[in-house]
């Protein structure tokens, strides 16, 4: 069967299962889902047709129903994942059908069994669905999903950890609401510790997921500053570049590039990367990945290079790597147009400009944007190197080949791609025209006929004059803006080259006087992009002096654009009323069906009347009459079949209207339940506010008492300060006394030495005195013994008396000296006693001062402890006051949301 028949059968099975819900109908629906899954349904959602939209809406509704069997839910999710194979379809499923909330609801229903295959399937589809998509915090079951992810990331189940980490990385990236919700959770510190432990995991994918989550949550906090500081960031750079270059899959490479792009948004980390010593080698290896034929890997690499171009310090290093001279064969390689790697690393970019690989259109636009950034940096330098000019020579034929193109675009999607390509190519050529040497190269290869053909084709596309390409009436305004941008870029290029290229000036002025240029000029002049307005003004300044320039038409077009924008702004607040449109469409469908039935009846009457008329004309041959009526019957049969198809379509529209009414009633019931819940929360918040108000008054009194205590503590601290100063003074006096004591001790030691020497002299004199006394005793005894001999020895005695008198005089002098020495010794002993008393007094004063200082230090430490305790209490009070203010502001926001 074809796709339309399968989708009709699927829609019928969905309606039957929704009405009956039996096991037989579930099996039939599952067979239909599997049958549609076996078909190739690429770009089915982006086509905007009625039948696929109804089928997907019914499938999403059934997948979110908790009564649906797990097998049927798994089959439906597999089909939805298959339909969302490209980026546009994933965005439609995420935004229009709220598949993210539905899958979160399925996970919430089966959260008790996280290892179930259905849960793992939902996690994998959610990871693909939420990649590079913003998920709002108030989406259904998102809070439950975040709690489920946090719980299972901290579990020991390795099968579920990796998809949970990948989904958490998607939810946290560039999503402040989800980040604040996670940071406000109670177990966030334990979650951080678990993530830090994952950095030592064996799987590089787990490490990259973990680093991505940590970068989203903690990059501007203390934890992030420690993780991504100057010591660790170089290891992170090396790890990320190794995974990008040597990664085994595009998924890990994509997340590695996203991590590096997020890190480059931090100026400090961007500065670290500019000083990374292996940066040139890593960039060269990354450029080597462009040699492959995988458009996903190439798009990832080009995204990284574009992010690096946003950093001024990295842009110059990228230019050095890309345009580095690789030998004399660069010009020869230009003939092959990047057919090999001999022409340098920059030629690896050229193969993606016109690559025939499917899906390479995005890579082509990224390459043009990257080359524009790099050439703008290189050509803006003081001197342009020969290698850069050689690369420009190789680049120009490839770029101009993009302008010539294979064919004119067919349809809106092809027109969008065509306009984007022309806009990027024209921007690149304008960058090349900013420098004289490169401008001469551009002017030598660009012709006036080529630019004229491009402008004429774009004007035909914008105004629907081309038989092959025309804009539909319902085309979006951004496509018109895109066509206008491409057209103005091409005209600006013609303006730059009008003096260097033959016939370019004539073609340029001819295009400016064409009335079809009014629409893009008016769109650009009323655009909110500064560059578009400036380009349009410069072209308008060139076109105004021309005689046939339609100034009045331009003014009317600008006025019409302004009126349209004003009308759109007025109706923007009334977009909610669009929900009533399906009901109106349903009524019109019923009217169309009834009119179809009336037209069939009128056809039958005409047939009967025709037969009666033909019976009256007996002159005509019977065969001619039969042929005429056979033709009429065939026409009526075809009309009847078309009317039957119309009837089926209107029946489907009627069922869609019923389903939308049911959805509206369900949403209204949910909104009323949510309103009642919010009203209860508001009452609880009011009660909490009143309680917190009382607590706040108590805390204010406590704060006032704390202020009084603080003043007393400050006064006590001032007294302690004075005591400390007195302590310092006493300490100085103690040091002076200690110096005096040491000096007195030194003098005492000297006096003690002198005393010892004098004592020795006294001993010697005493010994001499005793010897003399002994001699005198001997002499006295001898005198007594020899008194009889006195008479005889009188003469000798007189002589000896003189000698004795001399000795006696000497003895007296010695005794006087001995008395003087004894007197000096007594004086010294008295001096020593006095010094010892002073020393003991000084020691006693020192001990008292030490005791007083220790008591003062103890009092100071106690007062500091009390002061710190009071400061902690004040911090707690301030935190509680801030919490009360935040709760009050949260209450005001809740009131606003309730009113809305």
Residue pairs with C-beta under 8 A, 6 or more apart in sequence:
1 9
1 35
3 39
3 41
3 44
4 51
6 32
6 35
6 36
6 39
7 36
7 51
7 52
7 55
8 51
9 32
9 35
10 29
10 32
10 33
10 35
10 36
10 55
11 51
11 54
11 55
11 58
11 652
13 25
13 28
13 29
13 32
14 29
14 55
14 58
14 59
14 62
15 58
15 655
16 25
16 28
16 29
17 25
17 26
17 28
17 29
17 62
18 58
18 61
18 62
21 67
26 68
26 69
26 72
29 62
29 72
30 71
30 72
30 75
33 59
33 72
33 75
33 76
33 79
34 75
36 55
36 79
37 75
37 78
37 79
37 82
41 52
41 82
41 83
42 85
42 86
43 86
43 88
43 89
44 52
44 83
44 89
45 52
45 53
45 56
45 83
45 84
45 88
45 89
45 92
45 93
46 86
46 88
46 89
46 92
50 649
50 652
50 653
50 656
51 652
54 652
54 655
54 656
56 80
56 83
56 93
56 97
57 97
57 656
57 659
58 659
59 76
59 79
59 80
60 80
60 97
60 98
60 99
60 102
61 659
61 663
62 68
62 72
62 73
62 76
63 73
63 76
63 77
63 80
63 102
63 103
63 106
64 101
64 102
64 105
64 106
66 105
66 109
68 76
70 110
70 116
70 118
73 106
73 118
74 117
74 118
74 121
77 103
77 106
77 118
77 121
77 122
77 125
78 121
80 93
80 99
80 125
81 124
81 125
81 128
83 89
83 93
84 90
84 92
84 93
84 99
84 128
84 129
90 128
90 129
90 131
90 133
91 133
93 99
93 129
94 100
94 129
94 130
94 133
94 135
98 139
98 140
99 129
100 126
100 129
100 130
100 133
100 135
100 139
100 142
101 139
101 140
101 141
101 142
103 122
103 125
103 126
103 129
104 126
104 139
104 140
104 141
104 142
104 144
104 145
105 140
105 141
106 118
106 119
106 122
107 119
107 122
107 123
107 126
107 141
107 144
107 145
107 148
108 141
108 144
108 145
108 148
110 116
110 118
110 119
111 119
111 144
111 148
113 119
114 148
114 152
114 155
114 157
114 160
115 157
115 159
115 160
119 160
120 159
120 160
120 163
123 160
123 163
123 164
123 167
124 163
126 167
126 170
127 163
127 166
127 167
127 170
130 167
130 170
130 171
131 170
131 254
132 170
133 170
134 174
134 175
135 142
135 170
135 171
135 175
135 178
136 142
136 177
137 143
137 175
137 177
137 178
137 181
142 171
142 178
143 181
145 171
146 168
146 171
146 178
146 181
146 182
147 185
149 164
149 167
149 168
149 171
150 168
150 182
150 185
150 187
150 191
152 160
152 161
152 164
153 161
153 164
153 165
153 168
153 191
153 194
153 195
154 187
154 190
154 191
154 194
155 161
161 206
162 203
162 205
162 206
162 209
165 198
165 206
165 209
165 210
165 213
166 205
166 209
166 255
168 209
168 213
169 209
169 212
169 213
169 216
169 255
171 178
172 178
172 179
172 182
172 212
172 213
172 216
172 217
173 212
173 216
173 258
173 262
174 216
174 262
175 216
179 216
179 217
182 188
182 191
182 217
183 217
185 191
192 214
192 217
192 218
192 223
195 210
195 213
195 214
196 214
196 227
198 206
198 207
198 210
199 207
199 210
199 211
201 207
201 210
204 239
204 243
204 247
204 252
205 251
205 252
205 255
207 239
208 240
208 243
208 252
208 255
208 256
208 259
209 255
211 236
211 240
211 259
212 255
212 258
212 259
212 262
214 223
214 224
214 227
215 224
215 228
215 259
215 262
215 263
216 262
217 224
218 224
218 227
219 228
219 262
219 263
219 266
220 266
228 236
228 263
228 266
228 269
230 272
233 269
233 272
234 272
234 276
236 263
237 260
237 272
237 273
237 276
237 278
237 282
238 278
240 256
240 259
240 260
241 278
241 282
241 285
241 286
243 252
243 253
243 256
244 253
244 256
244 257
244 260
244 286
244 289
244 300
244 301
244 304
245 282
245 285
245 286
245 288
245 289
247 253
247 256
250 294
250 296
250 297
250 300
253 297
253 300
254 296
254 300
257 300
257 301
257 303
257 304
257 307
260 304
260 307
261 303
261 304
261 307
263 269
263 270
263 273
264 270
264 273
264 307
264 308
264 310
264 311
264 314
270 311
270 313
270 314
271 313
273 279
273 308
273 311
273 314
274 311
274 313
274 314
274 317
276 282
279 314
279 317
280 317
280 320
280 321
283 305
283 308
283 317
283 318
283 321
284 321
284 345
286 301
286 304
286 305
287 301
287 305
287 321
287 322
287 345
287 348
287 349
288 345
288 348
289 297
289 298
289 301
290 298
290 301
290 302
290 348
290 349
290 351
290 352
291 341
291 348
291 351
292 298
293 355
293 357
295 355
295 357
295 358
295 359
295 360
295 362
295 363
296 359
298 352
298 360
298 363
299 362
299 363
299 366
302 352
302 363
302 366
302 367
302 370
303 366
305 318
305 370
306 366
306 369
306 370
306 373
308 314
308 315
308 318
309 315
309 318
309 370
309 373
309 374
309 377
315 373
315 374
315 377
316 377
318 374
319 374
319 377
319 378
321 345
322 344
322 345
322 346
322 349
322 374
323 344
323 346
323 374
323 378
323 385
323 387
323 388
323 391
324 344
324 345
324 387
325 344
325 385
325 386
325 387
326 342
326 343
326 344
326 345
326 387
327 342
329 342
329 343
330 343
330 344
330 387
330 390
330 391
330 394
331 390
331 393
331 394
332 343
333 339
333 340
333 342
333 343
333 344
333 347
333 394
334 343
334 390
334 393
334 394
334 397
336 343
337 350
337 394
337 397
337 398
338 347
338 348
338 349
338 350
338 351
338 394
338 398
340 347
341 347
341 348
343 394
344 387
344 391
346 391
347 391
347 394
349 367
349 370
349 371
350 367
350 394
350 395
350 398
352 360
352 363
352 364
352 366
352 367
353 364
353 367
353 368
353 398
353 399
353 402
354 364
354 398
354 401
354 402
355 363
355 364
361 417
361 421
364 402
364 421
365 420
365 421
365 424
368 399
368 421
368 424
368 425
368 427
368 428
369 424
371 395
371 428
372 424
372 427
372 428
372 431
375 388
375 392
375 428
375 431
375 432
375 438
376 431
376 434
378 384
378 385
378 388
379 388
379 431
379 432
379 434
379 435
379 438
380 434
384 435
384 437
384 438
389 437
389 438
389 441
392 432
392 438
392 441
393 441
396 432
396 441
396 442
396 445
397 445
399 425
399 428
399 429
400 445
400 446
400 450
402 421
402 425
403 422
403 425
403 450
403 454
404 450
405 418
405 421
408 418
408 457
408 466
408 468
408 469
409 415
409 417
409 418
409 461
409 469
410 468
410 469
412 471
412 472
412 475
412 479
415 461
415 469
415 471
415 479
415 483
416 479
416 482
418 461
419 458
419 461
419 479
419 482
419 483
419 485
419 486
420 482
420 486
422 454
422 458
422 486
422 489
422 490
423 482
423 485
423 486
423 489
426 486
426 489
426 490
426 492
426 493
427 489
429 442
429 446
429 493
430 489
430 492
430 493
430 496
432 438
432 439
432 441
432 442
433 439
433 442
433 493
433 496
433 497
439 496
439 497
439 500
440 500
442 497
443 497
443 500
443 501
446 493
446 497
446 501
447 501
448 494
448 501
448 502
448 503
448 504
448 506
448 507
449 503
449 507
451 490
451 493
451 494
451 497
451 504
451 507
452 507
452 510
452 511
454 490
455 487
455 490
455 491
455 494
455 511
456 511
457 466
457 469
458 483
458 486
458 487
458 490
459 465
459 487
459 511
459 514
459 516
459 517
459 520
460 466
460 469
461 469
461 470
461 471
461 483
462 471
462 480
462 483
462 484
462 487
462 516
462 519
462 520
463 516
463 519
464 470
464 471
465 516
471 479
471 480
471 483
480 519
480 523
481 523
481 527
483 520
484 519
484 520
484 521
484 523
484 524
484 527
484 532
485 524
485 532
487 517
487 520
488 520
488 521
488 524
488 532
488 535
488 536
488 539
489 535
491 508
491 511
491 512
491 517
491 539
492 535
492 538
492 539
494 504
494 507
494 508
494 511
495 508
495 538
495 539
495 542
497 504
498 504
498 505
498 508
499 505
508 542
509 546
511 517
512 539
512 542
512 543
512 546
512 549
513 543
513 546
513 547
513 548
513 549
513 550
515 550
515 553
517 543
518 550
518 553
518 554
518 557
519 557
521 536
521 539
521 540
521 554
521 557
522 554
522 557
522 558
522 560
522 561
523 561
524 532
524 533
524 535
524 536
525 533
525 536
525 537
525 540
525 558
526 558
526 561
526 562
526 565
527 533
527 536
540 554
543 549
544 551
579 664
582 656
582 657
582 660
582 661
583 657
583 660
583 661
585 653
585 657
586 653
586 654
586 657
589 650
589 653
589 654
589 657
590 650
590 654
592 646
592 650
593 646
593 647
593 650
596 643
596 646
596 647
599 643
600 640
600 643
603 636
603 639
607 629
607 632
607 633
607 636
610 629
610 632
611 629
614 620
614 625
614 629
675 898
678 894
678 897
678 898
679 898
681 894
682 891
682 894
682 895
682 898
685 887
685 890
685 891
685 894
686 891
688 887
689 887
689 888
689 891
692 884
692 887
693 884
695 880
695 884
696 880
696 881
696 884
699 877
699 880
699 881
702 873
702 877
703 874
703 877
706 870
706 873
706 874
706 877
709 870
710 870
713 863
713 866
713 867
713 870
716 863
717 863
717 867
720 856
720 859
720 860
720 863
723 856
724 856
724 860
727 852
727 853
727 856
730 849
730 852
730 853
731 849
731 853
734 845
734 846
734 849
737 842
737 845
737 846
738 846
740 842
741 839
741 842
744 835
744 838
744 839
745 839
747 835
748 832
748 835
751 828
751 831
751 832
752 832
754 828
755 825
755 828
758 821
758 824
758 825
759 825
761 821
762 818
762 821
762 822
762 825
765 814
765 817
765 818
768 814
769 811
769 814
769 815
769 818
772 807
772 811
783 790
786 793
790 797
